[in-house]
Amino acid sequence: MEAIDQIFVNAKSFIVSTLESLGLPDWLTLLIGMVLPATLVVIVFPATFAFLTWLERKILGRIQNRYGPNRTGPWGILQPVADGLKMLIKEDIVPRAADKLLHGLAPILVVVPAVVVFAFLPFGRNMVPADTDVALLFFFAVSSISTLALFMAGWGSRNKYSRLGAMRSIAQMISYELPLLLAAVPVVMIVGSLRLTEVVSAQATEGFFGSFTNWFVFTPWGFVGFLAFFVAGMAETNRSPFDLAEGESEIIAGFHTEYSGFKFALFFLAEYLSAIAMSGLAAVLFLGGWNGPEVLPSWLWFFGKIMVLLTIMIWIRGTFPRLRVDQLMGFSWKFLLPLSLVNIFATGVWFWTRASIPGFAGKAAAFGIAAVVLLVTYVFLARINAGPAVQKRTYRYADL
């Protein structure tokens, strides 16, 4: 199992050692060693995007009692290939009045940060392209660049619908970045580090069943933090029911109304890559990262957790209707944000109680106090944010 677990690490070491034996300069060998994992990321995750488009359409078809893709290849598995070829050969239409520089740069700029953030995720044991001390901070900093790209797309199109969609997207992303960041703060408080590999190591426990017990999601603050992070992550990546930027009944298609062909495809590539990256970060922060029983390789545990979270996103898309703009903004500012702030306080109480009372009594007291604080906060926020009771409709001609 150790050989399978470290197969990618051993392959990289073998290639680098072979190059060194050929007498290549040290700087060139170092450069190739850095390019190898980057190349793997660039190949694997766009391929995962293609598979996800097929999987999402199949799951949504099942939820909505229809087939989904079933014409191109067995079970429609080659449908992403057909879609990619269609996008490549479609005409690239640029509006006459558009700012051609901004219009052309926007789809590129939105994809680059969606790919770069994968450099900071630990995919498995000893498998992290950039293991820096501030990996979590870099992840959030790089991912926020996409906000500028969406504004460039809307402004450069010189279209009122595109501009309105861009402004709506920016308002949504800024609003949900705050609870997204605050949901990750309790993890940093407990671990005492922004290095993601240390976050994963802090959740490691020996034994088959013990592999799950130390995950942060099984604590009160971790459970609330995970839910807040996951919901805010869906809003950040424009996933339904938070896809207000694409409210077709109001603004046609939002910021990418004036895009066609491969430029149009790049926006969806960035959206799916961002959803994969957010799911990976949620797995690292709250679900133990690569940790799991050693019956499976560490990298397979990590990708399995990502796929479970992505499947939940697809399930939510096929189940819940799109929110209104006021509901979207109110949910962030009036519910998620105060809940995330209280969760930070509950984390401090949890940590102080465990440190003050030794043994099992301290663990039980910490769990109970934190759970009560968060439960009371949830009920309070739910009550004050509840709208008027829905009145039963009466149909005047229903009996005719």
N, C-alpha and C positions, 0 to 999 in steps of 0.2 A: 504493500500500500504506500510505503514511503516513496518508492520509485515513481508510482503514478502521481502521487501528490506533488512531487517536485519535477515532473517531466519537462515542464516549460523552463524552469530554472536551470535544470541540467542541460537542456538543449542550448540555451544561451551560453552557458559556461563552456560547452564543447565547441561552439562556433568561435567564441572569443579566443579560447586557447589554441584552436587551429590557426586562426589568423596570426596570433603571436608567434607560433612556431614557424610561420612563413616569413618572419622577419619584417613585418609591417611596422611602421612607426607607432609609438605609443599613443600619440594623439589620434591617429586614424583608427586604431583598435578601440580606444575609448569612445570615439564618435560612433562607430558601428555598434558597439554595445549599447549606446543610448538610442540609436535609431531602431534596433530590433524590436524592443517592446512597443515603441511608438507605432511602428509599421503594423504590428499585431493588433493594436487597438484600432487603428484606422481601417483594418480589414474586417475584424470581428464584429464591431458594433454597427457599422452600416449594413453588414449582412444580417445582423439581428434585427435591424429596422425593417428590412425587407420581409423577414419571417413574421415579424409582429403585425405588419399590415395584413398579411394573410390570416394570421391567427385572430386578430381583432374582428375581421369581417366574418370569419367562421363562427366565432362565439356570439357576435351580435345577431347573425342569422339564426343561430340556435335559440337565442332568447326571444327573437321576434317571429319564430316559427316559419323560417324560410331557409333556403339552402346556403346562400352565400356563394363565393366563387366555386365553381365546379366544372368549368369548361376547359381551362388551360392546364393541361397536365393532370395526373392522378389527384383527385380531391381538390383540384384547382391550385395545386402547390406552386405551379409556374406562373400564377397570376402576377406576383410582384415583378417577375422578369418582363412580362408583357407591359405592365404599367411603366416600368423604367424605360423600355424601348419607345413607348408612346411619348413619354415626356421628352426624350432626347430628340425626336424627330418633329415635335410640334414647333410651330413658328413662334419665335420670341418677339412679342409685340410690345413696343415701348411707346407710351403716349407722346404726341407731338410736343406738348407743353411741359413734359416731365423734366426734372433735373436728372440728366442721364448719368451723371457721376454717382449721385446718391442712390438712384434707382438701381444701378448695377452693383454698387458696393453692399447694399443692405442684405441681400440673400447670402453673400459670402460672409459678412460680418456676423450674421446670426448663427452660422454653422460653426465657425472657428471656436468660439468659447464652448459650444456644446460638445466639441471633440476634446478640447484641451482639459476640461475638468476631469476626464477619465485618468489623467496622469496622476491624480492625487488619491485615487481609490485603491485600497489594497484588495486585489482580486483573490488572493489566497496566501498561504504561508510563504513568506519571502517573495511575494509577487506584488510589488508596488513600484510603478515606474519612477515616481518622485516622492520619496519618503522624507518630507521636510518637517520641521518643528511646528510650522504654522499651516499645515495642509488644509485644515478645516477652514481657516480664514481665506486662504487662496481659492478654495473651491467656491465660496460665496462671492468673493471679489470677481473672479473670472466669469461666473455664471450671470452676474448682474450686467455684464456688457451687452447682453441680448436686448435689454431695454432700449439702449441707444439704437440698435439695429432696427427694431420695430418702428421707432420714431422716424428714422431715416427712410424706411419703406413708405410710410404714410405721407411724410412731407415731400419726398422726392417724386411721388406719383402725381402731385398737383391735382388731386381729386378730393372733393369734400368728403365723400364716403370713406376713402382711404385714410384721410386725416382724422376723421372722427373715430374710426376703428383704432388708429394708432394711439390717440389720446386715451381712449377707453382701455387699451391694453396697458399703457404706462400706468394709469391710475390703479388698475388691478394688480400689476406686478409690484408696484411700490407698497400698496396696502398689505399684500400678503408676504412681502419680504420680511416685515417686522416680526410677525408671529413665527415665521420660518426660522429666523435667527434666534429668537428668544426660546423656541422649543429645543434648540441644541445647547443652550447655555447650561441647563442642569447636568448634562453629560460632561461638559468641560469642568464644572464645579466638582463633580465626583472623581473624575480621572485626574484632574490637575494638569492636563496637557491638551494641546491642539493637534498633536500628532495622531493621525487616524490609526496607525498600527498599535499605538499604546491603548487607544480606546477599545480595539478588538481584544488585545491581551488582557485588559481589565475584566472582560466578560468570559474569560476562559476558565473552565472547570473540568477536572478529570472525571472519567467514567462515562458510561453510555447515557444514563439519565441525567447525570450531573452536567452534561454538555449543554443542557437547556436552562438549568436553574439559575445561572448567574447572568443571564441576559437582562439588560436594564428594563426591557418591556414588562417584566414580571414584578416590577416595583410600582407603587402608585404613581410616583412622579414620572417614571419611565413610560408607563402605559398612557398617561395623559399627554406626555411629551411626544410620544410616537403618533398618537392620533392627530395632534395639532400639526406636527411636522408633515404627516402624510397628506392631510387635507390642504394645508398651505402649499405643499409641493405640487399637488394637482392643479391648484389655482395658478401657481407660478409657471407651470408648463402648459397652461391653456387647455387642460383636460376637462371634459364634460363632468359635472354640470356647470363648470366655471368657464366655459368657452364663450364668454360674452363678446370677445373681439371678433367672433364670426357669427354674430346675430344676423343670419341671412334675411330675416323678416324686417330688419331695421336698417342695416348698413351693408347689404349685399354680401360681402365676404371680408369686411374689415380691412386691415392694413395691406393685405395682399390682393386687393380687388384688381389692380392693374398689372398683375403678374401672370405669365403664362409659361408653358414649356418647362424647361429644367429649373429655371429660377423659381417657379411655383413649387416644384418638388423639393427644393432646398429648404423652404420654410417648414415643410412637413418632416423632412429629415431631421432638422434641428429640434422640432417639437418632440419627436420620438426619442432622439438621443438624450434630450433633457429629461424626459420621463424615465429612461433607463438609469441615467446618472443619479436622479433624485431617489429612485428606488434603491440604488446601490448605497447611497449615503445613509438612507433610513435603515438599511440592513446593518451597516457598520455601527451607527450610533445606538441602535436599540435592539437589534436582533442578533447580536453576537458576531456579525461579519462572517468570516470564514469558519467560525467555530461550529462544531457539530460532532456527532459520533464518528469515529474514525473508520466506519464501514464505507464511507465515501471520501474522495479527495476534498481538500479544503476549498479548492477553486470551484468544485461542483456544488458544494454547499452554498457558496456565495452566489453563484449564478442561479441556483434553485430558488433562493430567497427573492432574488430580483424578479424571477418569472412569476412567483406567487403574487408579489405586490403589483406587477403589471397586469396580471389576470384580474385582480381585484379592481384595478382602474377600469378595465374593459367592462367588467360586470356592472360597475357603478354607471358607466356611460349608457349601458343598455337598460338601466333601471330607473334612473332619476331624470326628471325634466330639467331643462336649463333654467337657472335662476334669473330673476330680474336684476337690473343694475343696482337698485337700492338694496335688495336683499344681499347681493354679493358684497357690497361695500360695508353694509351694516354687520354682516356676519364676521367680517375681519376686525373692524374697529370696536364693535360692541360686545363681541363674544370671544373670538380667538385671542385677541391681544390681551385683554384682562386675564383670561384663563392662563395664558402663558406666563404672565407676570406672577400670578399667584402660585403657579407651578414652581417657579424659581424659589419663592419663599418656602413652599412645602419641601423642596429638596434640601434647603438649609436646615429646616426643622428635622427632617429625616436623618441627615448626617449628624447633627448635634445630639440627637436622642440616642443613636447607635453608639456614639463615642462616649456618652455620659453613663449609659446603663450597660454593663457588660452582659455577655451571654445571650441566650435565647430571649430573655425578657426584654432586652434592649431592642432586638430585631422586631419582636412583636409590637412593642410600644411605638417604634418608629413607623412601622407599616400602618398601624391603626391610626395614629395621629395624622400622618400625611394623607391617608385615604379619607378621613373625615373632613379635613380642611378642603381637599379637592372636591369631594362630593357636595359639601355645602356650597362651595363656590359655583359649581356646575348648576345646581338647582336654582341658586339665586340669579345667575346670569340668564338661565333659561326662562325664569319667571318674568324678569324685567324686560326681556327682549321679545316676549310672546306678544303677538299681535292680537287684535280682537277675535273673539270666538267666531268660527265660521257658522253662519246661519244656514239652516236647511233650506234648500231651494224649493219653491213651489211652482209647478208648471200649470199654467192656466188651462191649456188645452190637452193635457196629458191623457185625460180619460176619454177623449172623443175618438 
